[in-house]
C-alpha cells in the first residue's frame, strides 16, 4: 500500500484521474507512466481472468488488466461502451496496463480530505484511499500501485525506458511539469494539456448530420451519444483532414456534453513543461488565438516521431483553456443527443436533464445578420461552407448563386439581402444554411458568420421583428416570419429574434417568388 502512515498523502499528493464505467479511479502521479489509446490487444499466455491481453508500447508487450472483473461489476456495467484508453502504471521498475474509458485529468487531494482505505482480509488492498474533487465534489477512488503489483497471477514487464518515468532523469527536472498529448493533423504537429482530454478514440466513424459544414465534419457515436466531430486543422484555419477513414479523435467535455476533435494521429502522451513554449509572432497563423505558443523538440522528452512530421522541430501548443470555453464549441457540445434514447452511465450527467426537457425546449442555431438571429436546428437540413466566389448571378436573378451538394443543385440567397440588411464581412464560419421544403426542394441561405448553438423554448410568441429590433416593414417585404425567445441559459441567456427559415424557403419556392424582377 502507499506509504501514508499518518493517513494523509505524502508530499506527492497529486493524482491522475480516469474513468472506468461510472467509477472515477486514480493513480498517484508518480506511478502514472503514460496513457495510450486502446487498440487491438495481443493474446498473452496468462491464466488470470482479469488479464485481457497485452498492448504494444514501442516494442514492449505490457500486460493489460480489466479492473471491472476484479471489482465485481455487474454484466451490464461490463457490457457498457468499450474502454478507449490504457493507463500505464509503473511500480518499482515494472509496468502494468489498466483499461479505462477516458482520462479526466490531474487533481490535488486537499489537506484533510484524504480517506485511507484498507481491506482487512487481504494481504495488500488494490485500493489505497479516496478523496473528493474540489471542482465538482465527486469522489475519486485511489488505486494502490503496490496492491495492483501484488495481484495473484498478474504479470508485469520490466520498464525498458526508466528515464521516462516521473521523478527521474531529465523529465523529472522540469519545473511546473504537466502531461501533454501530442497529435498530428496533416503535417502539423500539435500538443495539448492531457487534463483537458476526456478520452481518445481510434478510427471513429464520422456520420453526416445537419451540423456538417465549415469545420464540423458531422457526428460520431460514443457511449450511446451522438457527438459533434470537429476537424481540428480546419478549426485552426490550417487546412483540413485529407482522409477521414484514417483518423483518430480526442474528446473534450463541456458543461452540456462532448465535442470530438478529429486528427490524423494521436502520437504520444509525455510529461513536459508547457511554460517553455515560445511566443508565436503576430499574424503568423490565421486563428492564432487557439495557440499558446511553440514547443521546441528539445523541451520535450524522447517520444515516438512520425515520418509525416520529419524535419519539423517543434509542436504547436494548443490553448486548452480556450478550447474548453470557446463559445462555438460549447454550442456544439449542446447538440449531444442519445443514439437510442438511452443515456449511458459515463455520459455527461447534464445530458440526462437535456433529454428530459427536450419536449419543452429545442436546439437553435444562431448567426449574425448585423444582430444575432436564431433558427431551430431541426429546420436546417445541411450546413455547407460558403465561398463568396459562388455568388455569380447578377441583379436579374433573385438567387445569388448555386451550390451543388449530394447530387443536387441548390439555389442560394443572401439572407441579409432578402430581409433588407447590409451584408456582413465573411468570416471563417461563413456558411450556407440549407432548408428542405415540401416536395423535396432545397433552398440555401448564406450567412456571413455562425455564432453558436443554444437552447430556446419550442413554443414562442410571434413577433413582427427580430427580438428587440422592430422590423415590420422588412418582415412584410421579405415574407419572413419571426418569433421572439430567450435563448441560452444562465449568464448566456439573451432575447433574440427567431427566424422561420422553413417558411421563408417555402415563400421563395412559390412560382411568383422565383420570377425574375
VMD Tcl script that draws the C-alpha trace (Angstrom):
set ca {
  {0.00 0.00 0.00}
  {1.07 3.62 -0.46}
  {3.28 4.84 2.35}
  {0.86 7.12 4.22}
  {1.32 6.29 7.89}
  {-0.43 9.46 9.03}
  {-3.50 8.75 6.95}
  {-2.70 11.70 4.63}
  {-0.96 11.64 1.24}
  {2.69 12.48 1.36}
  {4.36 15.41 -0.34}
  {3.31 13.96 -3.67}
  {-0.44 14.37 -3.25}
  {-1.32 14.69 -6.93}
  {-3.32 12.03 -8.73}
  {-4.08 11.18 -12.33}
  {-7.83 10.51 -12.53}
  {-9.55 8.33 -15.13}
  {-12.97 6.78 -15.76}
  {-13.81 3.09 -15.75}
  {-17.54 2.59 -16.41}
  {-19.21 5.00 -13.96}
  {-16.27 4.99 -11.49}
  {-13.57 7.63 -11.13}
  {-10.29 5.90 -10.32}
  {-6.86 7.40 -9.83}
  {-3.18 6.60 -9.50}
  {-0.57 8.62 -7.63}
  {1.04 10.83 -10.24}
  {4.49 9.33 -9.62}
  {3.07 5.91 -10.60}
  {1.30 7.13 -13.73}
  {3.70 6.43 -16.61}
  {1.53 7.49 -19.56}
  {-1.83 6.98 -21.30}
  {-2.14 5.34 -24.71}
  {-5.12 4.60 -27.00}
  {-6.65 1.14 -26.61}
  {-6.40 -0.75 -29.88}
  {-6.34 -4.46 -30.56}
  {-4.67 -6.31 -27.68}
  {-2.23 -9.15 -28.20}
  {-3.01 -12.51 -26.60}
  {-0.96 -13.39 -23.51}
  {-0.36 -16.87 -22.02}
  {-1.81 -15.92 -18.63}
  {-4.40 -17.74 -16.52}
  {-5.53 -14.69 -14.53}
  {-9.06 -13.83 -15.81}
  {-8.51 -10.09 -15.29}
  {-5.58 -10.03 -17.77}
  {-7.28 -9.32 -21.11}
  {-4.15 -9.15 -23.29}
  {-1.08 -7.05 -23.90}
  {-0.50 -3.64 -25.52}
  {2.50 -2.92 -27.74}
  {4.27 0.01 -26.07}
  {7.04 0.93 -28.51}
  {8.10 -2.68 -28.97}
  {7.41 -3.86 -25.40}
  {4.36 -6.03 -24.67}
  {2.75 -4.64 -21.50}
  {0.09 -6.82 -19.77}
  {-3.32 -5.14 -19.54}
  {-5.78 -5.67 -16.68}
  {-9.55 -5.10 -16.77}
  {-10.30 -3.91 -13.24}
  {-14.04 -4.38 -13.75}
  {-13.57 -8.12 -13.25}
  {-11.60 -7.61 -10.04}
  {-14.05 -5.07 -8.65}
  {-17.03 -7.35 -9.28}
  {-19.06 -5.06 -11.55}
  {-22.29 -6.45 -12.98}
  {-22.54 -7.78 -16.52}
  {-24.48 -4.69 -17.50}
  {-21.58 -2.50 -16.36}
  {-19.06 -4.71 -18.10}
  {-21.11 -4.61 -21.31}
  {-21.04 -0.81 -21.40}
  {-19.14 1.07 -24.09}
  {-15.73 -0.46 -24.77}
  {-12.73 1.10 -22.97}
  {-10.90 3.62 -25.15}
  {-7.62 4.09 -23.28}
  {-4.94 2.20 -21.40}
  {-3.33 3.78 -18.34}
  {0.25 2.57 -17.98}
  {1.26 2.19 -14.31}
  {4.88 1.99 -13.17}
  {5.84 0.38 -9.85}
  {9.40 -0.39 -8.75}
  {10.68 -0.54 -12.33}
  {7.82 -2.68 -13.73}
  {4.88 -1.70 -15.99}
  {1.22 -2.75 -15.99}
  {-1.64 -1.52 -18.17}
  {-5.14 -0.68 -16.85}
  {-8.19 -0.38 -19.11}
  {-10.00 2.98 -18.92}
  {-12.99 4.61 -20.59}
  {-11.34 8.02 -20.52}
  {-8.81 10.27 -18.81}
  {-10.19 13.07 -16.61}
  {-7.06 14.98 -15.57}
  {-4.65 15.66 -12.72}
  {-6.07 16.67 -9.32}
  {-4.68 17.50 -5.88}
  {-6.08 15.96 -2.73}
  {-6.99 18.91 -0.47}
  {-5.46 18.88 3.03}
  {-7.58 16.94 5.47}
  {-9.66 15.31 2.73}
  {-7.74 12.03 2.37}
  {-9.72 8.93 3.36}
  {-7.48 5.93 3.77}
  {-8.82 2.51 2.71}
  {-7.67 -0.99 3.56}
  {-9.08 -4.49 3.03}
  {-8.59 -6.23 6.37}
  {-8.95 -9.70 4.83}
  {-6.33 -9.11 2.13}
  {-2.54 -9.03 2.33}
  {-2.46 -5.86 0.21}
  {-5.56 -3.99 -0.99}
  {-5.76 -2.60 -4.53}
  {-7.49 0.49 -3.08}
  {-5.32 2.93 -1.17}
  {-7.84 5.63 -0.32}
  {-10.24 8.22 -1.69}
  {-10.71 11.97 -1.87}
  {-13.27 14.48 -3.04}
  {-12.54 16.62 -6.10}
  {-12.64 20.34 -5.37}
  {-14.13 21.29 -8.74}
  {-17.35 19.25 -8.72}
  {-17.39 17.44 -5.37}
  {-17.31 13.93 -6.87}
  {-15.45 11.13 -5.09}
  {-12.33 9.53 -6.54}
  {-11.07 6.07 -5.52}
  {-7.27 5.94 -5.49}
  {-5.63 2.67 -6.52}
  {-2.63 1.28 -4.69}
  {0.27 0.56 -7.09}
  {1.65 -1.95 -4.56}
  {-1.71 -3.71 -4.38}
  {-2.04 -3.88 -8.18}
  {1.51 -5.20 -8.49}
  {0.64 -7.93 -5.98}
  {-2.41 -9.28 -7.82}
  {-2.12 -13.06 -7.93}
  {-1.08 -14.44 -11.29}
  {-0.85 -11.00 -12.95}
  {2.50 -10.49 -14.77}
  {4.30 -7.18 -15.16}
  {7.06 -6.23 -17.59}
  {10.39 -4.52 -16.88}
  {10.29 -0.83 -17.81}
  {12.67 -0.53 -20.81}
  {12.91 3.30 -20.50}
  {13.13 4.16 -16.81}
  {14.25 7.72 -17.63}
  {10.75 8.40 -18.99}
  {9.07 7.83 -15.66}
  {8.15 10.73 -13.41}
  {10.67 11.93 -10.88}
  {13.81 10.65 -12.62}
  {16.13 11.76 -15.37}
  {15.65 14.90 -17.44}
  {11.85 14.73 -17.33}
  {11.78 14.87 -13.55}
  {13.86 18.07 -13.59}
  {11.21 20.05 -15.48}
  {9.52 22.69 -13.29}
  {5.72 23.12 -13.41}
  {5.52 19.77 -15.17}
  {2.31 18.53 -16.72}
  {1.24 15.87 -19.18}
  {0.91 16.84 -22.82}
  {-0.84 14.81 -25.51}
  {0.97 15.04 -28.83}
  {-1.10 14.77 -32.01}
  {-0.60 15.16 -35.74}
  {-3.07 16.57 -38.24}
  {-1.70 16.57 -41.77}
  {1.92 17.65 -41.35}
  {1.07 19.93 -38.43}
  {2.28 18.63 -35.03}
  {0.25 19.93 -32.09}
  {0.27 19.45 -28.31}
  {-2.50 19.83 -25.73}
  {-2.57 19.52 -21.93}
  {-3.88 15.99 -21.38}
  {-6.03 17.08 -18.42}
  {-8.33 18.74 -20.97}
  {-8.83 15.42 -22.80}
  {-11.71 13.20 -21.69}
  {-10.70 10.20 -23.83}
  {-9.18 9.23 -27.18}
  {-10.85 7.17 -29.90}
  {-9.24 5.05 -32.60}
  {-10.75 5.17 -36.10}
  {-14.01 7.00 -35.30}
  {-16.81 6.56 -37.82}
  {-17.89 10.03 -38.91}
  {-21.56 10.29 -39.87}
  {-23.31 13.08 -41.76}
  {-25.65 15.34 -39.80}
  {-27.33 18.74 -40.22}
  {-24.31 20.19 -38.40}
  {-21.96 19.15 -41.22}
  {-20.24 22.21 -42.64}
  {-17.40 24.66 -42.03}
  {-15.09 22.89 -39.53}
  {-17.78 20.47 -38.27}
  {-17.45 17.14 -40.12}
  {-20.67 15.65 -38.74}
  {-21.10 13.42 -35.70}
  {-19.58 10.29 -34.18}
  {-21.25 7.90 -31.78}
  {-19.66 7.48 -28.36}
  {-21.16 5.91 -25.21}
  {-24.59 5.85 -26.85}
  {-24.47 9.57 -27.66}
  {-24.19 11.45 -30.95}
  {-21.20 13.78 -30.53}
  {-20.32 16.61 -32.99}
  {-16.98 15.96 -34.72}
  {-14.68 18.94 -35.40}
  {-11.76 18.95 -37.83}
  {-9.04 20.40 -35.58}
  {-6.94 21.52 -38.55}
  {-9.89 23.37 -40.14}
  {-10.90 24.92 -36.81}
  {-7.40 26.40 -36.57}
  {-7.53 27.61 -40.18}
  {-4.61 25.41 -41.26}
  {-6.29 23.20 -43.86}
  {-8.37 20.08 -43.43}
  {-8.24 16.33 -42.84}
  {-7.21 14.57 -46.07}
  {-8.61 11.07 -45.42}
  {-11.46 10.73 -42.92}
  {-11.19 6.93 -43.00}
  {-7.74 7.03 -41.37}
  {-8.25 9.25 -38.38}
  {-8.29 9.29 -34.60}
  {-10.12 11.57 -32.18}
  {-9.95 13.01 -28.71}
  {-12.95 14.20 -26.71}
  {-13.23 17.33 -24.59}
  {-16.10 17.52 -22.11}
  {-18.10 20.76 -21.84}
  {-20.84 21.60 -19.32}
  {-23.55 20.37 -21.74}
  {-21.77 17.49 -23.47}
  {-18.76 16.39 -25.52}
  {-17.05 17.55 -28.70}
  {-14.81 15.16 -30.67}
  {-11.71 16.67 -32.29}
  {-10.61 14.73 -35.36}
  {-6.87 14.38 -36.07}
  {-4.77 12.10 -38.21}
  {-2.98 10.55 -35.26}
  {-2.54 10.68 -31.50}
  {1.23 10.28 -31.20}
  {2.07 10.07 -27.52}
  {1.45 11.42 -24.01}
  {4.58 12.88 -22.39}
  {5.43 14.72 -19.21}
  {6.69 18.17 -20.14}
  {6.66 21.84 -19.22}
  {4.19 23.90 -21.26}
  {5.62 27.11 -19.79}
  {8.69 26.64 -22.04}
  {6.54 27.43 -25.10}
  {7.90 30.25 -27.27}
  {5.53 33.03 -28.38}
  {4.16 32.88 -31.94}
  {4.81 36.11 -33.91}
  {1.69 38.10 -34.67}
  {-0.12 37.41 -37.97}
  {1.70 34.10 -38.42}
  {-1.38 31.88 -38.08}
  {-4.94 32.56 -39.30}
  {-6.53 31.53 -35.98}
  {-3.64 32.34 -33.65}
  {-5.94 32.64 -30.61}
  {-6.18 28.83 -30.44}
  {-2.45 28.50 -29.73}
  {-0.46 29.25 -26.59}
  {2.95 29.08 -28.30}
  {5.54 26.79 -29.89}
  {7.30 23.96 -28.05}
  {10.74 23.15 -29.49}
  {11.57 19.44 -29.57}
  {14.42 19.91 -27.12}
  {11.89 20.91 -24.43}
  {10.13 17.53 -24.75}
  {11.29 14.10 -23.56}
  {12.03 11.37 -26.14}
  {8.84 10.20 -27.82}
  {7.58 8.49 -30.94}
  {8.39 10.56 -34.04}
  {6.44 10.27 -37.27}
  {7.70 10.30 -40.84}
  {4.95 12.79 -41.77}
  {6.50 15.44 -39.50}
  {10.14 14.74 -40.39}
  {12.17 17.95 -40.38}
  {9.69 19.81 -38.16}
  {11.45 20.56 -34.88}
  {8.53 21.87 -32.84}
  {4.93 21.30 -31.69}
  {2.26 24.00 -31.77}
  {0.88 24.17 -28.22}
  {-2.91 24.48 -28.24}
  {-4.55 26.75 -25.68}
  {-6.54 24.11 -23.78}
  {-8.38 26.68 -21.69}
  {-9.71 28.45 -24.81}
  {-10.69 25.16 -26.48}
  {-12.64 24.19 -23.36}
  {-14.51 27.52 -23.19}
  {-14.80 28.60 -26.85}
  {-18.50 29.60 -27.30}
  {-18.96 27.92 -30.70}
  {-17.57 24.66 -29.36}
  {-19.70 24.90 -26.22}
  {-22.64 25.37 -28.58}
  {-21.76 22.22 -30.49}
  {-21.48 20.31 -27.22}
  {-25.12 21.20 -26.54}
  {-26.01 19.09 -29.59}
  {-25.19 15.78 -27.84}
  {-28.25 13.55 -28.28}
  {-28.80 9.88 -27.40}
  {-28.43 7.39 -30.25}
  {-31.31 5.25 -28.98}
  {-32.95 7.42 -26.33}
  {-30.84 5.85 -23.54}
  {-28.06 7.85 -21.89}
  {-25.09 5.71 -20.78}
  {-23.71 5.89 -17.25}
  {-20.46 7.50 -18.39}
  {-22.17 10.18 -20.49}
  {-22.16 13.76 -19.15}
  {-24.71 13.99 -16.34}
  {-26.19 17.22 -17.71}
  {-27.34 15.35 -20.80}
  {-29.94 13.48 -18.78}
  {-31.64 16.77 -17.96}
  {-31.39 17.93 -21.58}
  {-33.21 14.83 -22.82}
  {-35.86 15.11 -20.13}
  {-36.74 18.66 -21.18}
  {-36.47 18.09 -24.91}
  {-40.25 18.31 -25.34}
  {-40.30 21.86 -23.93}
  {-37.09 23.21 -25.45}
  {-35.31 22.84 -28.77}
  {-31.87 23.49 -30.14}
  {-31.36 26.65 -32.22}
  {-28.51 27.77 -34.44}
  {-27.61 31.44 -34.04}
  {-25.88 33.53 -36.70}
  {-25.01 37.13 -37.47}
  {-27.20 39.36 -39.66}
  {-25.88 42.59 -38.16}
  {-27.51 41.33 -34.96}
  {-27.73 37.82 -33.59}
  {-30.60 35.77 -35.04}
  {-31.70 32.21 -34.22}
  {-33.34 29.42 -36.23}
  {-34.42 25.99 -34.92}
  {-31.72 23.50 -35.88}
  {-34.41 20.99 -36.89}
  {-35.27 23.25 -39.84}
  {-31.75 23.03 -41.26}
  {-31.07 20.00 -43.43}
  {-27.43 20.78 -44.13}
  {-24.75 23.38 -43.46}
  {-22.28 23.96 -46.31}
  {-19.18 26.18 -46.21}
  {-19.85 29.36 -48.22}
  {-17.37 30.72 -50.74}
  {-18.16 34.29 -51.79}
  {-16.98 33.43 -55.28}
  {-20.10 31.24 -55.69}
  {-22.32 34.35 -55.80}
  {-22.15 34.72 -59.60}
  {-25.70 35.72 -60.54}
  {-26.44 39.33 -61.35}
  {-29.26 41.67 -60.37}
  {-31.69 39.96 -62.79}
  {-31.93 36.92 -60.54}
  {-33.24 36.80 -57.00}
  {-30.87 33.94 -56.17}
  {-27.25 34.98 -55.75}
  {-25.78 31.66 -56.88}
  {-25.90 27.87 -56.82}
  {-24.16 25.27 -54.72}
  {-24.01 21.59 -55.62}
  {-24.26 19.11 -52.75}
  {-25.11 15.41 -52.66}
  {-26.16 15.37 -56.29}
  {-28.44 18.42 -56.02}
  {-28.16 21.97 -57.36}
  {-29.34 24.26 -54.57}
  {-30.24 27.92 -55.25}
  {-28.69 30.19 -52.63}
  {-29.96 33.55 -51.39}
  {-28.15 36.17 -49.36}
  {-30.22 36.10 -46.18}
  {-29.31 39.60 -45.05}
  {-30.17 40.95 -48.50}
  {-33.53 39.17 -48.50}
  {-34.64 40.97 -45.34}
  {-33.16 44.32 -46.37}
  {-29.99 44.45 -44.31}
  {-26.42 45.15 -45.43}
  {-24.28 42.03 -45.70}
  {-21.61 41.43 -43.10}
  {-17.93 40.67 -43.74}
  {-17.41 36.98 -44.48}
  {-15.80 35.10 -41.57}
  {-14.17 31.62 -41.43}
  {-17.57 30.23 -40.33}
  {-19.48 31.73 -43.29}
  {-21.99 29.10 -44.33}
  {-24.97 28.19 -46.47}
  {-27.93 27.07 -44.33}
  {-29.84 24.56 -46.46}
  {-33.57 24.16 -45.79}
  {-35.81 21.47 -47.30}
  {-39.41 22.30 -48.22}
  {-42.38 20.21 -49.32}
  {-41.71 18.21 -52.44}
  {-38.06 17.71 -51.57}
  {-36.84 21.06 -52.95}
  {-33.95 22.68 -51.11}
  {-33.08 26.34 -50.67}
  {-29.82 27.74 -49.29}
  {-29.40 30.94 -47.26}
  {-25.92 32.44 -47.00}
  {-24.84 33.91 -43.66}
  {-21.51 35.60 -43.03}
  {-20.91 34.20 -39.55}
  {-22.19 31.39 -37.34}
  {-22.35 32.34 -33.67}
  {-23.42 29.39 -31.52}
  {-25.81 26.53 -30.92}
  {-28.11 27.15 -27.97}
  {-31.44 26.21 -26.45}
  {-34.75 28.05 -26.77}
  {-38.40 27.33 -25.89}
  {-40.13 25.23 -28.53}
  {-43.29 27.35 -28.27}
  {-42.55 31.03 -28.90}
  {-44.76 34.13 -29.20}
  {-44.94 35.59 -32.70}
  {-43.16 38.91 -33.14}
  {-43.20 41.38 -36.05}
  {-39.48 42.00 -35.80}
  {-36.20 40.49 -34.73}
  {-36.16 40.37 -30.95}
  {-35.70 43.91 -29.66}
  {-35.48 45.31 -33.21}
  {-38.89 46.17 -34.61}
  {-38.72 45.46 -38.34}
  {-42.32 45.06 -39.56}
  {-41.65 46.56 -42.97}
  {-38.73 44.20 -43.55}
  {-40.74 41.19 -42.42}
  {-43.61 42.09 -44.72}
  {-41.39 42.77 -47.71}
  {-39.39 39.55 -47.47}
  {-42.11 37.13 -46.37}
  {-40.10 36.47 -43.22}
  {-41.88 35.18 -40.14}
  {-40.39 35.99 -36.75}
  {-40.92 34.95 -33.17}
  {-39.03 36.03 -30.08}
  {-37.42 33.87 -27.39}
  {-35.00 33.88 -24.51}
  {-32.09 31.87 -25.94}
  {-29.37 30.19 -23.89}
  {-29.13 29.70 -20.15}
  {-27.62 31.41 -17.12}
  {-25.33 34.31 -17.89}
  {-25.52 33.48 -21.61}
  {-29.32 33.92 -21.77}
  {-30.47 36.71 -24.10}
  {-33.56 37.79 -26.04}
  {-33.27 37.01 -29.76}
  {-35.45 37.09 -32.80}
  {-36.13 33.57 -34.13}
  {-36.42 33.48 -37.92}
  {-38.57 30.74 -39.52}
  {-36.30 29.76 -42.41}
  {-38.61 26.96 -43.50}
  {-41.47 29.43 -44.03}
  {-39.14 31.78 -45.89}
  {-37.88 28.95 -48.11}
  {-41.48 27.92 -48.87}
  {-42.26 31.52 -49.87}
  {-39.26 31.64 -52.20}
  {-40.26 28.37 -53.86}
  {-43.63 29.74 -54.95}
  {-43.72 30.31 -58.75}
  {-44.29 34.05 -58.38}
  {-41.39 34.39 -55.97}
  {-38.94 32.77 -58.36}
  {-39.88 35.03 -61.29}
  {-37.13 37.49 -62.08}
  {-37.94 41.02 -61.06}
}
mol new
graphics top color blue
foreach p $ca { graphics top sphere $p radius 0.5 }
foreach p [lrange $ca 0 end-1] q [lrange $ca 1 end] { graphics top cylinder $p $q radius 0.2 }
display resetview
